[in-house]
Amino acid sequence: MARGLIVDDSKFMRKIIRDALESGGHEVVAEADNGGEGLESFEKTRPDFITLDITMSGMDGLEALRRLKAVDPNARIVVISAMNEKTLRLNQRDIEADAFITKPFEKQELLKIIRKIL
C-alpha cells in the first residue's frame, strides 16, 4: 500500500496510529515527536502521506504544515488533533491539510481518509 510518516508528541498516540495504518496494509517509514523532526523525516523519506498533530512542543503542527507544503505543495497531510477542524479554522483560515480527524478516532475512519487522499 502506501508509505506514511507519523508526527505526534505522544508516543502512545503514535503507536495507535501506527497500529491502525499497519492493519490497513500501510508502511510507517518514520515517526517524529514534533514538527521540526517531522519536517526532517519528510525530507529524508518522502512518504506518500503524513499524519500530523497540531499541539506539540518545539515546532507545532500548524508551522510544520506550512513548511511541509512549502517544501512539497503536493504533500498529502492528515491532521489528527484533539481540536476539531472548525476550531482550528477559526484560528487559522489558511490550513492546507487534505483531511482532519479529531482524537479519539476509529481505526476505520483513518484508513478511509488515507484511501481517499491517495
C-alpha positions, 0 to 999 in steps of 0.5 A, spaced: 500 500 500 502 506 501 508 509 505 506 514 511 510 518 516 507 519 523 508 526 527 505 526 534 508 528 541 505 522 544 508 516 543 502 512 545 498 516 540 503 514 535 503 507 536 495 507 535 496 510 529 501 506 527 497 500 529 491 502 525 495 504 518 499 497 519 492 493 519 490 497 513 496 494 509 500 501 510 508 502 511 510 507 517 517 509 514 518 514 520 515 517 526 517 524 529 515 527 536 514 534 533 514 538 527 521 540 526 523 532 526 517 531 522 519 536 517 526 532 517 523 525 516 519 528 510 525 530 507 529 524 508 523 519 506 518 522 502 512 518 504 506 518 500 502 521 506 503 524 513 499 524 519 500 530 523 498 533 530 497 540 531 499 541 539 506 539 540 512 542 543 518 545 539 515 546 532 507 545 532 503 542 527 500 548 524 508 551 522 510 544 520 504 544 515 506 550 512 513 548 511 511 541 509 507 544 503 512 549 502 517 544 501 512 539 497 505 543 495 503 536 493 504 533 500 498 529 502 497 531 510 492 528 515 491 532 521 489 528 527 488 533 533 484 533 539 481 540 536 476 539 531 477 542 524 472 548 525 476 550 531 482 550 528 479 554 522 477 559 526 484 560 528 487 559 522 483 560 515 489 558 511 490 550 513 492 546 507 491 539 510 487 534 505 483 531 511 482 532 519 480 527 524 479 529 531 482 524 537 479 519 539 478 516 532 476 509 529 481 505 526 476 505 520 475 512 519 483 513 518 484 508 513 478 511 509 481 518 509 488 515 507 484 511 501 481 517 499 487 522 499 491 517 495 
